[in-house]
Amino acid sequence: MTRDDIIRMAREAHHELITQDYPGHLGQLDPWTLRLLERFANLVAEAEREACAGLCDEIEKKKWETVMHGGEMQGISARDCAAAIRDRGENK
């Protein structure tokens, strides 16, 4: 996620809050707020990346446990990681 992405999303969220909660108010995001949101977004992204990596690690571990017990690796792939990551968004 780039700084421009964070600023765009912050402005979008700010616009939604202002128009829903304070109709007619055209607030601006000051530089301090943008820096705060950028740091917050980076912390959230870092935590999400680590959680997603953990899911892939778990899938990889299950794959090798299956192999170690005489099973085959077929059917376990990067698609399983992608599906597990997408499921995180659906299980809020």
MOKA-V801993 format. One line per field, one symbol per residue. phi: phi as a letter, one per 20 degrees, with the letter a starting at -180 (. if undefined). A space follows every 10 residues. Layout:
BEGIN
phi=???
END
This chain:
BEGIN
phi=.efffffgff fffffffffe ecgnedfdef gfffffffff ffffffffgf ffffffffff ffgfffffdn edegndbfff fffffffgfe df
END
